[in-house]
Amino acid sequence: MNSELTAPVESAVLAAEVEGLVDSAEPEGIYRDTRECGGGLLLAGLLLISPPTPRPTKTDAS
């Protein structure tokens, strides 16, 4: 019976903590835009897919 009386208080405390975490100020740091990350990923993919640099042909120096 005691747990029934304390459950609403505990849930109210937990709800307040969750609201505090959700609405907290953003910490200092680097935030990247999704489009910026997508562009970088696309560029890296294109560089990996591109053909290698042609090498000079070997000549037989006999």
C-alpha positions, 0 to 999 in steps of 0.5 A, spaced: 500 500 500 505 504 501 508 504 494 501 506 491 502 512 495 509 514 493 508 512 486 505 519 483 511 523 487 516 518 484 513 519 477 513 527 478 520 527 480 522 523 474 518 527 469 521 533 472 528 530 471 526 528 464 524 535 462 530 538 465 534 533 460 530 535 454 530 542 455 537 543 457 542 548 454 546 545 448 553 544 451 559 547 447 561 543 441 561 542 434 555 540 431 554 538 423 549 539 419 546 533 416 547 535 409 554 537 410 555 530 412 552 527 406 556 532 401 562 529 405 560 522 404 558 523 397 565 526 395 569 521 399 565 515 395 566 519 388 574 519 390 574 512 392 570 510 385 574 514 381 579 510 376 586 510 378 591 515 375 594 512 369 601 510 369 607 512 364 607 506 359 614 502 360 618 502 354 623 496 352 630 499 352 634 494 348 
